[in-house]
Amino acid sequence: MQFDESHELYRQSCLRFAREKIAPLAAEWEEAETFPRELYREAAEAGILGVTFPSEYGGGGGDLLHSMITVEALLTGGSSGVVASLGSLGIALPPVLLLGSEQQKQRFLPPVLAGEKIAALAISEPGTGSDVAGIRTRAERDGEQYLLSGSKLYITSGVRADFVTVLARTGPDKHGGLTFFIVERGMPGYSVSRALKKTGWWASDTAELAFDSVRVPVENRLGEEGSGFVALMKNFQGERLGLATYGHATAEIVLADALAYAKERQAFGRPLAGFQVTRHKLALMATKVAVAKSFNYALAERVMKGEYLVAEVSMAKNFSSQIAQEVCFEAVQILGGMGYMRETRVERLSRDARILPIGGGTTEIMNEIIAKSLGL
Ligand SMILES: Cc1cc2nc3c(=O)[nH]c(=O)nc-3n(C[C@H](O)[C@H](O)[C@H](O)COP(=O)(O)OP(=O)(O)OC[C@H]3O[C@@H](n4cnc5c(N)ncnc54)[C@H](O)[C@@H]3O)c2cc1C
């Protein structure tokens, strides 16, 4: 994969941000299960927040590699929760970009890309996650408004979001009856039911949202009625490649920590790295990281050339999610008791990694997509 100078400069700037703005407070924010809103503005000022969005809306005009670099570099700060929260705009805004009118883009994109507002994407519901077409949140037209009712579950940044990009049912057709709407904080009937407690991603808020006959103006509908499902499938490509990047990046970071520990830590009169079993563990971990990373980069290159790679992106998400579990497990093992302590990055990232085979489409759903591509 060819990184040009802009990518390398950008990587340095993201690493600096992670080192100076995230790492020193990551443990505190994780325990507090939140972080200051100000970080969004700081990330925007550093050119990180909207790096891949068009410059006319306040983005950085970057490419897919920039977004992969963002994940890789920011995760070194040691809090996937912070990265997930800062990144919720990366799944909430593409439907606006893809389906929205010029007026909607001008209205909704710049404040989020400037770090002034927080955006979330709401697809999953209490009754349905993997089966997206089973969505029951309804939006019924009533003059120049829609009456939107239902609930959404597991929504990243949902507690703090200033607006939510909501997929709702506008017609009976399973796939063709889904439409995106922007529901804004303060609209009567829209509320956060609860903030959810999680295994990992502690610094990231995850919400259950309630919509009780919310009057959503027609100006907040994105695209034509029925355009939601196709837009969502396109959105999944970016999200899944992003999660694949989380996978290889998490594995790479815990590998580096385990390597450093194995060189330092003494047992039976020698460093852990002096035991062949540890060396071979590290060799296998490094191999897994290298394979996952190069597959993800190779896919990114093809996606950037305009290819639509549903099956391959599903493979990447599954493979990277899986190797992240394996590499994290061994990293904790190499750190021994210290690997179980909250004060280590290995402990935290290992917990955080458990979301990877679940979020953005589960391993089983990815395998269904891959199987279909095999003609099964
Ligand atoms: C921390 C976190 C953050 C999230 N953020 C967001 C967000 O911002 N926005 C959003 O909309 N959603 C979000 N989600 C939801 C996430 O996308 C869903 O959890 C995921 O898609 C799985 O849906 P589900 O939990 O309803 O599981 P289910 O669909 O109920 O699946 C349960 C199990 O059954 C399996 N299964 C289901 N169908 C099949 C099948 N056909 N064949 C084989 N196995 C099957 C699944 O693979 C899984 O193992 C988040 C989830 C978490 C945990």
PDBQT file of the ligand as one rigid body, heavy atoms in Angstrom, charges set to zero:
ROOT
HETATM    1  C1  LIG A 401     -20.851  -1.573  22.079  1.00  0.00    +0.000 C 
HETATM    2  C2  LIG A 401     -21.821  -1.645  20.950  1.00  0.00    +0.000 A 
HETATM    3  C3  LIG A 401     -21.972  -0.553  20.115  1.00  0.00    +0.000 A 
HETATM    4  C4  LIG A 401     -22.911  -0.583  19.076  1.00  0.00    +0.000 A 
HETATM    5  N1  LIG A 401     -23.122   0.543  18.338  1.00  0.00    +0.000 NA
HETATM    6  C5  LIG A 401     -24.182   0.573  17.471  1.00  0.00    +0.000 A 
HETATM    7  C6  LIG A 401     -24.556   1.799  16.818  1.00  0.00    +0.000 A 
HETATM    8  O1  LIG A 401     -23.908   2.848  16.985  1.00  0.00    +0.000 OA
HETATM    9  N2  LIG A 401     -25.651   1.798  16.036  1.00  0.00    +0.000 N 
HETATM   10  C7  LIG A 401     -26.399   0.669  15.814  1.00  0.00    +0.000 A 
HETATM   11  O2  LIG A 401     -27.380   0.742  15.091  1.00  0.00    +0.000 OA
HETATM   12  N3  LIG A 401     -26.061  -0.502  16.403  1.00  0.00    +0.000 NA
HETATM   13  C8  LIG A 401     -24.975  -0.578  17.238  1.00  0.00    +0.000 A 
HETATM   14  N4  LIG A 401     -24.652  -1.759  17.856  1.00  0.00    +0.000 N 
HETATM   15  C9  LIG A 401     -25.454  -2.938  17.605  1.00  0.00    +0.000 C 
HETATM   16  C10 LIG A 401     -24.750  -4.031  16.810  1.00  0.00    +0.000 C 
HETATM   17  O3  LIG A 401     -24.615  -3.648  15.469  1.00  0.00    +0.000 OA
HETATM   18  C11 LIG A 401     -25.563  -5.310  17.005  1.00  0.00    +0.000 C 
HETATM   19  O4  LIG A 401     -25.384  -5.724  18.336  1.00  0.00    +0.000 OA
HETATM   20  C12 LIG A 401     -25.178  -6.407  16.052  1.00  0.00    +0.000 C 
HETATM   21  O5  LIG A 401     -25.517  -6.077  14.724  1.00  0.00    +0.000 OA
HETATM   22  C13 LIG A 401     -25.854  -7.730  16.397  1.00  0.00    +0.000 C 
HETATM   23  O6  LIG A 401     -27.211  -7.566  16.584  1.00  0.00    +0.000 OA
HETATM   24  P1  LIG A 401     -27.925  -8.139  17.911  1.00  0.00    +0.000 P 
HETATM   25  O7  LIG A 401     -27.137  -7.699  19.062  1.00  0.00    +0.000 OA
HETATM   26  O8  LIG A 401     -29.354  -7.774  17.862  1.00  0.00    +0.000 OA
HETATM   27  O9  LIG A 401     -27.759  -9.697  17.806  1.00  0.00    +0.000 OA
HETATM   28  P2  LIG A 401     -28.768 -10.724  17.106  1.00  0.00    +0.000 P 
HETATM   29  O10 LIG A 401     -29.064 -10.282  15.740  1.00  0.00    +0.000 OA
HETATM   30  O11 LIG A 401     -29.904 -11.005  18.023  1.00  0.00    +0.000 OA
HETATM   31  O12 LIG A 401     -27.831 -12.016  17.021  1.00  0.00    +0.000 OA
HETATM   32  C14 LIG A 401     -27.559 -12.807  18.170  1.00  0.00    +0.000 C 
HETATM   33  C15 LIG A 401     -26.684 -13.988  17.718  1.00  0.00    +0.000 C 
HETATM   34  O13 LIG A 401     -27.388 -14.746  16.718  1.00  0.00    +0.000 OA
HETATM   35  C16 LIG A 401     -26.590 -14.830  15.559  1.00  0.00    +0.000 C 
HETATM   36  N5  LIG A 401     -27.434 -14.804  14.357  1.00  0.00    +0.000 N 
HETATM   37  C17 LIG A 401     -28.414 -13.915  14.035  1.00  0.00    +0.000 A 
HETATM   38  N6  LIG A 401     -28.902 -14.180  12.830  1.00  0.00    +0.000 NA
HETATM   39  C18 LIG A 401     -28.222 -15.241  12.352  1.00  0.00    +0.000 A 
HETATM   40  C19 LIG A 401     -28.240 -15.981  11.126  1.00  0.00    +0.000 A 
HETATM   41  N7  LIG A 401     -29.059 -15.654  10.123  1.00  0.00    +0.000 N 
HETATM   42  N8  LIG A 401     -27.388 -17.016  10.978  1.00  0.00    +0.000 NA
HETATM   43  C20 LIG A 401     -26.546 -17.358  11.978  1.00  0.00    +0.000 A 
HETATM   44  N9  LIG A 401     -26.465 -16.696  13.149  1.00  0.00    +0.000 NA
HETATM   45  C21 LIG A 401     -27.284 -15.642  13.323  1.00  0.00    +0.000 A 
HETATM   46  C22 LIG A 401     -25.692 -13.620  15.590  1.00  0.00    +0.000 C 
HETATM   47  O14 LIG A 401     -24.533 -13.798  14.780  1.00  0.00    +0.000 OA
HETATM   48  C23 LIG A 401     -25.368 -13.544  17.083  1.00  0.00    +0.000 C 
HETATM   49  O15 LIG A 401     -24.348 -14.441  17.376  1.00  0.00    +0.000 OA
HETATM   50  C24 LIG A 401     -23.679  -1.763  18.853  1.00  0.00    +0.000 A 
HETATM   51  C25 LIG A 401     -23.485  -2.876  19.675  1.00  0.00    +0.000 A 
HETATM   52  C26 LIG A 401     -22.597  -2.822  20.719  1.00  0.00    +0.000 A 
HETATM   53  C27 LIG A 401     -22.458  -4.026  21.610  1.00  0.00    +0.000 C 
ENDROOT
TORSDOF 0
